[in-house]
Amino acid sequence: MSITILGPLENGGEKLPLYSFKVPAGFPSPAADHIEKHISLDELFDIRAPHVYLVKIEGDSMQGAGIYNGDMVIVDRSLYAEHGDIVIAALNSEPVCKRLDMHGNSVILRSENPKYPPRHVMEGDELVIWGVVKYSIRDHDNT
């Protein structure tokens, strides 16, 4: 698995309509009288520039967490990574997207696909956490 850092996000995006009704699998035509309010993607995804950036995921090792090949993830580098978080990190200078598993002094980077074994961070390994994954975005035209 590899990642591509697309860059930081900026505040001030355009506000889009948020409809007040729930949409079933079939999509009825939204009427203007159902608009609850206008919301920006910055508000929806809690984007606090310059601490948030986009990363494109390559590979299938995190599909059990709902992150698929080609997805983009929104990463917050201002958050302290904790046990159970999905992180973007560099392990021995190799960028990865994994679930952080910490028990005492033991640190393990886990895939969310049984095809891939966990990676135990050993003494002498260099682990740098670049940020915590907050959201994933999928392009359904290319799935």
C-alpha positions in Angstrom: 0.0 0.0 0.0 1.2 3.5 -0.7 -0.2 7.0 -0.3 -0.1 10.2 -2.2 -0.3 13.4 -0.2 -2.4 15.9 -2.2 -1.8 18.9 0.0 -3.4 21.0 2.7 -7.0 22.1 2.6 -8.0 25.7 2.8 -10.9 27.3 4.7 -13.7 29.2 3.0 -15.4 26.7 0.7 -18.7 27.3 -1.0 -21.8 26.4 1.1 -24.0 23.7 -0.3 -27.6 22.9 0.5 -28.3 20.4 3.3 -31.7 18.8 2.8 -33.8 18.0 5.9 -35.3 14.7 4.7 -33.6 11.3 4.6 -33.0 9.9 1.2 -34.0 6.3 0.4 -32.0 4.3 -2.1 -34.1 5.8 -4.9 -33.5 9.6 -5.0 -36.6 11.7 -5.2 -36.3 15.2 -6.7 -35.3 17.5 -3.8 -37.6 20.4 -3.4 -36.4 23.8 -2.2 -38.7 23.7 0.7 -36.8 20.8 2.2 -33.6 22.7 2.5 -32.7 22.8 6.2 -29.7 25.1 5.8 -26.6 25.7 3.8 -23.4 24.0 5.0 -19.8 24.1 3.7 -17.7 21.0 3.4 -15.3 22.8 5.8 -18.1 22.6 8.5 -19.1 19.1 7.6 -15.6 17.7 7.7 -14.4 20.0 10.5 -11.6 21.4 8.4 -9.3 23.6 10.3 -6.6 24.7 7.9 -3.6 24.4 7.9 -3.8 21.3 10.2 -5.9 19.2 7.7 -4.7 17.7 4.4 -5.8 15.2 1.8 -4.1 11.8 1.1 -4.9 9.5 -1.8 -4.8 5.8 -0.7 -3.3 3.1 -3.0 -3.9 -0.5 -2.1 -6.4 -2.7 -0.3 -4.9 -3.2 3.1 -7.5 -0.9 4.8 -10.7 -2.0 3.1 -12.0 -3.6 6.3 -12.2 0.0 7.7 -14.1 1.2 4.6 -11.0 2.7 3.0 -10.5 1.4 -0.6 -7.9 1.7 -3.3 -8.3 5.2 -4.9 -10.1 6.7 -1.9 -9.0 10.1 -0.5 -8.8 10.5 3.3 -9.0 13.7 5.3 -6.2 13.7 7.8 -5.8 16.0 10.8 -2.2 16.5 11.9 -3.2 18.5 15.0 -4.7 15.5 16.7 -2.7 13.2 19.0 -2.8 9.7 17.7 -4.3 7.2 20.2 -4.8 3.5 20.3 -7.4 2.4 17.7 -6.9 5.5 15.5 -6.3 5.1 11.7 -3.2 7.1 11.0 -1.0 8.2 8.2 2.5 7.5 9.2 6.1 6.9 8.0 7.6 3.7 9.2 11.3 3.7 8.4 10.6 6.5 5.8 7.8 4.4 4.1 4.4 6.1 4.1 1.6 4.0 5.3 -2.1 4.1 6.3 -2.7 1.7 9.2 -4.7 1.3 12.4 -2.5 2.2 15.4 -2.5 -0.5 18.1 -0.7 0.5 21.4 -0.4 -1.7 24.4 2.1 -0.6 27.0 5.5 -0.2 25.2 4.3 -2.2 22.3 3.3 -0.4 19.0 1.7 -2.3 16.2 0.5 -1.0 12.8 -2.5 -3.1 11.7 -4.0 -3.5 8.3 -7.8 -3.9 8.0 -7.5 -6.8 5.5 -6.6 -10.3 6.7 -4.3 -10.7 3.7 -1.8 -8.5 5.4 0.0 -9.3 8.7 0.4 -6.7 11.4 3.7 -4.8 11.5 5.3 -4.7 14.9 7.3 -1.5 15.5 10.6 -2.8 16.8 13.5 -1.0 18.6 15.5 0.7 16.0 12.5 1.3 13.7 11.6 5.0 13.1 7.9 5.7 13.3 6.6 9.2 12.6 2.8 9.8 12.8 1.8 12.4 10.2 -1.8 12.6 11.3 -5.1 10.9 12.2 -7.6 9.9 9.5 -10.9 11.6 10.2 -12.9 10.9 7.0 -12.7 9.0 3.7 -14.0 10.2 0.4 -14.9 7.8 -2.5 -15.4 8.6 -6.2 -18.3 6.3 -7.0 -17.8 6.8 -10.8 -14.5 4.9 -10.6 -15.5 2.0 -8.4 
